[in-house]
Amino acid sequence: MDQERKLIALAKKGNGAAKEELILNHIGYFLFRINTVLYPKLVKQYGEDILQECLLLASEKIYKYNLRYKNKQGKRQNVYFRSYIWKAVTGVIIRSIKAKREKSFSDMPNNKFI
């Protein structure tokens, strides 16, 4: 947790190596979420694209992460970065699949049945 927080602080200050290391440390988490949310067939078909979207999401979320987060009682509470982005990663996965499915169905010929 302490190492992760140091990397986030450095990345927020513009340290590219720290940002890269933080994102690389979370690739396993992204793969885990992709594999638990999607069917294996969809993972094979869209997994790489979704992983890239997750990496971009993590890159954006680093700057929004609050290192001085306080809970409802006003007490400082440290939160893991993966916990912070958990819901957003799931949203990226689902949104990506929906967009890809809609695109594939829109490419189908328009057949009218009588």
Protein Blocks (a to p, Z undefined) as FASTA:
>chain_A
ZZmmmmmmmmmnopaklmmmmmmmmmmmmmmmmmmmpcfklmmmmmmmmmmmmmmmmmmm
mmmpcfkbccfkopacdddfklmmmmmmmmmmmmmmmmmmmmmmmmpccdddZZ
